Structures are given as C-alpha cells and as structure tokens.
Amino acid sequence: MSDRPTWEYLTLTMKLNIGLLGAVKVDGDDLNRALNARGAEGWELVSAVDCNQLGGASQVLVLVLKRPR
C-alpha cells in the first residue's frame, strides 16, 4: 500500500456575465456559495480556468476541485 494520497476530482462550470462593452463579470456571491458548499463537503479548489468562446470573449469559468479518496 502506498503512503501517497489518492485524490478524486470535480469540475464545476460557472456561466460568466457579459456586461456593457463586453466586460466579463463573475458573480462573487454565487462563486462564494458554490465554493463554500463544496468546501463543506471536503473539496478544495486547485484551479480556475476561463474558457473562451464566441470570438475570444470568456463565457464560462471552469473550477477544478479535489479531495482525498
């Protein structure tokens, strides 16, 4: 048996809001709620990536979380 931990991973996708003049906004309250809910289940955020669509404008934020198995 290995002493190294094994992980399980979860990805969450959050839709970004496009404001005036193409400004991209993240709803901080929604993001906090999602992260706190998963944190209470033992998940830890390890990465966040914006995904470009529609001519380069970010449309979604992909969150990658992990927790020990």
Secondary structure, DSSP 8 states (H G I E B T S, - for coil): --SS--EEEEEEEEE-EE-GGG-EE--HHHHHHHHHHHHHTT-EEEEEEEEEETTTEEEEEEEEEEEE-
